[in-house]
Amino acid sequence: MFQLVIKNGKVVKADRIMEASVCVQEGKIAAILDAGVPVEAQEFIDAGGKYVLPGAIDSHAHLNDPGYLWREDFAHGTAAAGVGGITTVVDMPLQNEPALTNGEIFEKKLQAVSPNAYVDYCFWGGLVDYNLTDLPELDRKGCVAFKSFIGPVSPDYVSLTIGQAKEALEILKECDARAGFHCEDYSIIKWEEARAQRKEKNDWQDFLNSRPVIAELIATQNILDLAAEVGAKIHICHVSHPRVAEIIRKAQLQGVDVTAETCSHYLIFTDQDVIKNGSLYKCAPPLREAAAVEEMWEYVNNGTLSCVASDHSPCELSEKSEEKHGVFGAWGGISSIQNVMQVVFSEGVVKRGYSPTLLARALSEGPAKVFGIYGRKGAIEVGFDADLVILDPEKKWEIMPESLYYVNKISAFVGLKGQGLPVCTLVRGQVVAQDGSLVGKKGFGQLITKIK
């Protein structure tokens, strides 16, 4: 007899959909049985013909804990994640105070956040110019990857030169660890910002012009060439344009160990949303033209972009004020951790006709493999954690502020309408969210580290 069986569901794997029952024992998937096979359990959840998906893994989120808790914290961020079908959050090392750059800070962060997590989580380690000798210790502690900037970054963090990045990749190669890069050319952006600010007044087109696609292309190509030279593992964060995705695809075909992600906002919003609506849609890299949005979907579908992340980057409303901070000073970031799965399903499956298997690949299997946790997370397979999401493909939705579990209930996604919504989220066999409401226990979430 199993502890739990999810029955009458359409189980979504990376390559197929099958009518089956998922059997859970001690937090793990113990069996996957064809529909109609008799099974005994202490508890049943009837999926009622809905999709049963592997829990999503958000490869890129800023939960601001410890440190900038007026923007977000682990309790609110992981609660929002769970309601949205995300069962593991890979938390970034910046927008933390201090940034996660050595082993002592790792332990303090873990102590601070572990009592507050509703879902499981991993840590990105910091990769800055003053912690290269600390990287092996952070890898041993359990950081699943290391985040660096090739381009401008907020004052609480440090960007790397190409020379520093080379040394870092040599160190991380010895650890068999992956480095993640925000790729936008520093000199182009700083020059274009200064050029724009010679004008008496700046508008949102000036902001978009200051971060052109060529800046993302140049920085990405440099990192791809560096990784090929060193033989290191890299991950390109938040790819915004198909031209960038294409050079990544070519590097993959040439044998470079490069993975890459895009974000839900690059798959729906455009540069015109920034021009019309301003700072709520400001992010870096910026939103691109409508034709680019359509092409990006195919790079997700074919696996070039193996992750669709949130890049959840919350702030207070005042930090988005153009009046207070100007076009260039207003906070750049979009809050979306709660809405990634529903947006990808609605925009990708309902509107564009992709198979729901795309979600299993880009939200679960892909990120699990990138961060070395596949085998425990990332698929509906026997022996994996029972991280499962029941998604109702017919359920219509509209994102409203009151539905969001964030500290600050502001998001570019507010007002968006669509179809297909997570209605039940399980982490290690325990229901943490039901019908848009949080029902899990704070502190249930666990730190997940690479499978050695």
N, C-alpha and C positions, 0 to 999 in steps of 0.2 A: 504493500500500500504506500502510495506517495503522499507527501505532506500537502502538495498543491498540484492541481492540473488546470491548465488553461485550455478549455475545449471549444470546439466549433469555431475555430479561427482559421484565417488564411495566413499561414506562416510564410513570412517574406525572408528569403535568403538572398545572397548576392547575385545568384544566377537563376533563381526560379521561385515560384510561389506554389505552396502546397497546402491542401486542407489537412490539418493535423492537430493533434493534442500535444501540448508541451508540458512535460511532467517535471516537477521540481522537488528536490530533496536536499535539505540542509543548505539552501541558498544557491544550489547548482542545478543546471539542467541535467536531469537524470535519464530522460528518454524523450524521444520524439516519435509519436505513434500515429500511424495513418488514421484518418477520420473513420469512426465506426468501430475501431478496435476497443473492446471493453477494457476499462481501467478503473481501479479503485483508488480513492484519495480521501484524505481527511477534509479537504476543502476543494471546491471547484469554483473557477471563474468562467462564466459563459461569455465568450467573445462575440457570440451572435452573428457570425459571418463576417465580422470586421477583420481588418488586417492586424496581425501580430508581428511587430517589428522588433529587431534587436534595439536595445536602448541606445540612444544617440550619445556620441562623445564629442563634446565641444572642444576643438583643438586650440582655441584662442579666446580667452576671456580674462578681463581685468576686474577682479572682485575687490580690489582696494583694501585688503585686510591682511595684516594690520596696517593702520596708517590713515588713509583718507576715508574714514567711515561715513562722513557726510555724503559721499558719493554712492558708496555701496559697501556691503559687508558680506561675510560668508553665509550668514543665516538667510538674508534676503536673496542673495545671488543664487545659492543652491536651491532655495525654495522655488524660485522662478524657473530654474533649470528643470527641476522635477516635474512641475506642472506642465512644462513644455515638451516633455518626453526625453530630456537629456539626463542620463544616468551617471555620467562621468564628466567632470569639468577639468580641463587642463588650464590651470591658473597661471597667469603671467607674473614675472618677478618685479615688474615696475608698477607704478601707482601703488606701491607698498612703501611703508616707512619703517625700517629702511628697506631698500631693494634687496631681493634675495640673492646675495652675492658670495656668501661663505657658509660653512657648516654650522656655525653658531647661530646665524640668522635663520637657517633652515629649521633648526630645532625650536627656536622661539616662535617662528611662524606656525609650525605644526602644533605647538602647545596652545597658541592663540586661537586657531581656527577649528581644531578638531572637535571641540564641544558643540560647534554650531552648524556643522554640515548635515544637510538632509540627504544629499546624494554623494557618491564617491568622487574622488578628486585626485589629480596629479599636480605636481609642481614643475613648471618651467624653471630652470636656473638662470640667473643673470649672467650675461657675457658682456663685460665692460673692460676698459683699458687697465683697471687696477686689480682685477681678480683672476688673471690667467693662471696663476699658481694654485688658486682655490678650486679650479674646475674638476680635477680628479676627486677631491673630497666631496664636492656636491654630487658628482655622479655616484659615488659610493653611498651617499645618504639617500639617494633615490630620485633625484631630478631626472625627468624623462627626456629632456632636451634643453638647449641653452639659447636664449634670445639675445640677438644683437641688432643694432641699427646701422645700416649703411645709408646715412641721411640724417636730417634734423630730428631731434628727439626732445621731449619735455625736460625741464631743468633737473628733475630728480633722477635722471639716467644719463648715460654717456654713449655717444656713437663711436664706432671704430673706424680707423683708416683701413685701407686694403692691406697694408703691411701688418697691422695688428690682427686683422681677421686671419691672415695666413698663419701666424703663430698659433692663434687659438685653434684653428682647424688641425694643425699638426698635433697639438695636445689632445684634442678631443678624438682624433683618429686612434690614438693609443688606448683610449677608454672605450672605443667602439660606440661613441656617443654622437648624437645628431645636433648640429647647430642650425637654429632658425634665424632668418634674416628679414628685416624690414628693408626692402630694396627701393630706395629713391635717391638719386644722385644729389649729394649735399650741395655742391657748388652751383648746379643749375637752379635749385630751389631757392637758395639764399640770394643769388643774383637776381632772379625773377621777382622775388619779394621786394628787394631794394629798388628794382626798376619800377615796380608798380607803385611803391610808396613815394615816388617822386611826384605822383599826381596829387592834386588837392584832395580828392576823395576817392576811396576805393569801393568797388562793388564786387559781387560774387564771381563775375567773370574774371576779375583780376586774380582772385584766389585760385580758380581753376587753371588759369594760364600759368600760375607760378609752380604748378605740379603737373607738367605735361607728361604724356606717355613716354616720351623719349627719356625722361629722367628715370622712370621705372625700368625701362629697357636697358639702359646703360648700366645701372647698378646691378640688375639681375644677371646680365651677361658677365660682368666682372666676377661675381660670386660663382657663377657656373664654371667659368674658366679656372678660377682658383681651386674649386673643389675637384675639378678634373686633374689639375696639376698635383694636388696634395693626395688625392685618393680618399677624400673625406666624405662623410654623410651630411647632407644639408637639407633644409626645408625652407621653401620660399613662402613667406607669410602673405596673406591677403592680396593675392593676384587680382588686379582690377581690370585687365584688358586682354583680349585674345592674342594680341601680338606678343605679349609677355608669356602667355601660356604656350604659344607656338615655339618659342626658343627653349622653354623648359622641356617640351615634348621632344625636340631634336636632341637635347642633352641626354634625356632618358634613353633614347634610341642609340646614342653613342656610348652608353654604359655608365654615365655619371649617376651616382647614387643620390638623386635629387627627388624629393617629394614636394608637393605644393598644395596650397589651399586657396580657396576663394571664400567670400562671405555672402550671406543671404542678401545683403543690400546691393551687392554688385550684380545680382541675378534678377533684380526687379526695378530698382530706382535708376535714374539717369542724371546727367549733368543739369538737365532742365529743372529737376526738382530742387537742386541747389540754388539755381538762379531765381526760381519762383518763390521758394520758401525759406532760403537762408540757412542759418547756422544749425538748425535741427538736422540738416542733411549733410553737414560738414564732417568729413572724415579724411584719412590719409592712408593710402592714395585716395584721390577724390573719385566721385562717381563719374562714369564715362558716358559716351553717346549711346543712344538707343540701339544702334546696330551692333555695338560691342556687347551689350547685354545679351542679345540673342545668340551671338557666337559663343559666349562664355558657357552656355548650357551644354554645348556639345563637348567641350573640354572636360566638363564634370562627368558627362555620360561615358566618355571613352577612357576615363581614369587618369588622364594627364594631371588633373586637379583631383587628388584623392580625398580631399576633405572639404566640406562646406562648414565653415565656422561662423560664430557670431561676431567676433572681435567686440564683444560687449564692453563698451567704454563709457560708463555712466558719469553723470555730473549733476550738480545743482542747476536749476533753471537759470540762475543769475550768471553762471559761468558760460552760458550760451548767448549772453546778451551782446548783440552787435553794437548797441548804443554804448555800453560800458567798455567793451574790449576791442571793437572794430572787427573788420572782416578777418584779419590775420590773427588777432588775439583771442577771438571767441573759441571756446572749447571745441576741439575736433574729435568727435567720436559718436557712435550710435549705439543705443541700448537695444539689445535684441535677443538676449539669451533665452527668453521665454518663448520666442516666436519662430525660431529657425525651422523646426520640423514642420509646422503647419504651413509656413510660407513655401518651403521647398516642395511639399506635397501639392499644395494648391497651384503654385506657379509651374512646377515641373510636370506633375502627373495630370492634374485636371486641365490646365490650360494648354500645355505643350505636348501632352500625350506620351511622355516617358513612362516606362514601367516603374511601379513602386520599388522594384529591385534597386533602382538608382539610390533610394534612401538608405537601403542596407549597405550599399557600397560606400557612399560619400559621407554618411553621417555615422557609420559604425565600423565596418571592416577597415576602411581606408585609414581613419585616424588611429585605430587600434594597432595597425601594422606600423604606422609612422612612429609611434611612441613606445613600441616594444611591449605592448600589453595584450596583443592578439594571442589567443589561447586561454585567456581569462575573460577578456572583454571583446566585443566587436562582432558577435555572430550568435545565431541561435543554433548551437551545436552542443552535443553531449559533453559534459565536463566544464563548459563555460559557466560563468556567473549567470544566474537567472535574472538578467537585466532585460526587461521586456516592456514594450509599449503597445497597447491596444489603440488603434487609430480608426476612427469612424470616417470612412471616405465620403459619406453623404452629409455630414454635419456642416452647416453653414456657420460662418463666424464673422465677427467684426471686432477688431482689437480696440479696446477702450481702456482709458487710464485706470479705472477701478479694477480691471481684471489683472493688472500687472502686480507682481510681488516685489518690485524693486523698491529701494529706499526712495528714489526719485522717480515718480511715475510719468516720466516724459520719454518719448521715443518717436523717431521718424515713422515707425510702423503704426502708431496710433491712427485710427480711422481706416486702415486697410481692411478690405473685406475679401473673403475667400471661402474655400470649401475643403474639408478634410482636417480633422482635429484630433490630437491625442486625448483620449478619454480615461485612460488608466495607465499609470507608470509604476513599474515594479523594479526595485533595486535589490539584487540578491534574494529574490523571491518575496520581498515585502512590499506591499502597496504603499507608495509614498504620495501619490496624487490620484484623485478620482474626480472626473467631471469638472475639471478646472479649479479644483480646490485642493489645497495641501492637506494631507492626512498623515504624513510620516512624522517620525520623531527626530527632533534636533539632536545631533550628535551620532546619528545612525551611520552617516557617511564615513567612509574609510579612505585613508591614503593608499593609493595604488602606485606601485613602482614597477620598473621594467622587469620582465621575466628574464632571468639570467640563463 
